[in-house]
Amino acid sequence: MGRKLITTVLTIICFTLAASLISMNESYSFDFYILIYLIYATPLILLIGLPLSILLDYLLSRIQFPNHVLYLSTRILGYACAGVLGMYIYYVVMGAGEAILDFKETLVLTLFGVLAAILFVLIDIGIGSFVKGTKKKELN
């Protein structure tokens, strides 16, 4: 669980920076978007992304994969789908109503949800690899 919390914090930081760079324009500065994405992304990643990540990892741990590449591909694709699901959960909670069905209205935020989810899984894989490497060094 500690690894997931560290992953969550790092994801919030990386997502905020990436989304701010993507959104930056002449009207609003980079600092403005950092603040906005930090305020809005933190509860989403913490309250929706983290539980979906725990659920997805539990489900994937119950499947036997023939090789590691298939496992990683399935995990990344699963997280991307969780990013879409997470954004639709957010839309429902915020009372979007029928606007959820308007693809043009939801596309950009849904893509940001997928970006956050993929960042989450990549950071989680990186931290997991680092921990495994550290444990191997301790054993030698």
Salt bridges, closest charged atoms under 4 A:
ASP57 OD2 - LYS4 NZ 2.28
ASP57 OD1 - ARG75 NE 3.50
ASP124 OD1 - ARG3 NE 2.98
ASP124 OD2 - LYS4 NZ 3.02
ASP124 OD2 - ARG75 NH2 2.39
